[in-house]
């Protein structure tokens, strides 16, 4: 078994809006929902908790292993190893290439291995993410994954907004955060996915929540889970993620 710091049941987490706080801007210094800091040698461990059971369903070990040039541009090479309980050595892993500047982060390539000898390499056409978060900022973009003639995400429209501030009470204590909310619409115009990412004043992401819309395959099965109304749609919580730094101060 591979050791990790996460309890089998998700710890209690409280989110409180703090409109009185002066926090309006943060420079994010990590991969966001991938949690690892953006420099060579950085590593982190992070977890998945599925609702409504709130049981630990997976753990990721993520590390920035080096710098590679793509089309003459230096990119961070990031390895992510995913394991489901019982957590053993064999399992899925991905290798991603990310272009990073002082202002933005852009996903360029995804190499996936299923742990059984199979996998695929996809070129990623994605709108760059701003690392400087300012309350009220919005954006519209896309994220398309191509492998030969196959493509995922074509026709989907992605949206984002920076909200806050919020106080997030975790195992590591109370943290003042800004929230990035992302949501997407499928090619047919139906709501597909939504996510919340809470970024602390340090620039580190400490809490992630994934919701699904009516276009997602398990939307009906998520009835009864916490919901959020956003952009005139009802989104249903699927799972939450915590990094190791969210557990202890």
Buried (B, 14 or more C-beta within 10 A) or exposed (E): EEEBBBEEEBBEBEBEEBEEBEBEEBEBBBBBBBBBBBEEEBBBBBBBBBBEEBBBEBBBBBBBBEEBEBEEEEBBBBBBBBBEEEBEEEBBBBBBBBBBEEEEBBBBBBBBBEBEEEBEEBBBBBBBBBBEBEBEBEBEBBBBBBEEEEBEBEEBBBBBBBBBBBBBBBBBEEBBBBBBBBBBBBEEEEBBBBBBBBBBEBBBBBBBBBBBBBBBEEBEEBEEBEBBEBEEBEBBBBBBBBBBBBBEE
